[in-house]
Amino acid sequence: MLILSCSSKLRLLEGTLQRRFPKTLPVYGTVMAITRGNPAAQVLVDSWPDFKVVLTRPRREVASDNSDFYTNTYIVYYRDLGAYRALLGSAGLRDGVYEISKDIAEAKGIKLEVFRYFTYFHPDPSSMPEIRLDPAVRLSSLDVSHADLLNETWQLRGNEKSRKYLASLIRHFPSVCLLDAAGHPVSWATSYPFGAIGLSYTLPQHWQRGYMGMLTNLIAKRLHALGYPSYGYVAVENYPMQRLQERQGFQRQPSLWYFILHNPAPAKAPTLTPSPA
């Protein structure tokens, strides 16, 4: 296991991962954020420069609380299953990802929860049509003061750790939102530390107005303008969002994306490890 900290090596890694799109999207987005100044994460490889596995994880000083699964997120790309298994065993999760995670979890008495998502990638967001905003709202970016609202409406909501994580997303990564006449958010979309389009939501009283389509268009273009790939994840059961992505020109990738929650004890929150499969 090697930790890459040299800026020239990280830039070389970024270029190599970019040439392997779309399989490398999540780990590429994280590496890109690190090379652009995000100090919260670090990159591990099994060997260099001929690597078979890339794993990104938060720095220990950032994720010192193992029960904080919002912050304690590992992202993996691998080309060799054996090398991946060896690195995961030393670092501390694609179809093989679940099997390896399951084996290690059983050996350590850890409970796993697995969530499956489709990956949607837009090859050229600049080709997306210009949108016309509803005159009842105005476009803005999220502010840290909006973290409580996001925490109330997020699926994984409800505690101080989730609120702190959402505030960090708002503070450090691109976001868009629509504000009503009183300046309150009615619909929003964030981005994740791994470069993906993130948490998105529209308040129920504003459904059926096309706001989510507007914001998906805008956040994709904003990420593209910053040099990031424009992609995101949709739960395999979320058919309306899948149809929306496809209408906007996003292409569904053939492999699944797994979010695997590691819960070492019933009293503790799990650790989240997303990996493409």
Summary of the structure (lengths in Angstrom):
residues: 277
radius of gyration: 18.6
end to end distance: 21.8
largest distance: 57.5
contacts: 885
relative contact order: 0.18
helix: 36%
strand: 27%
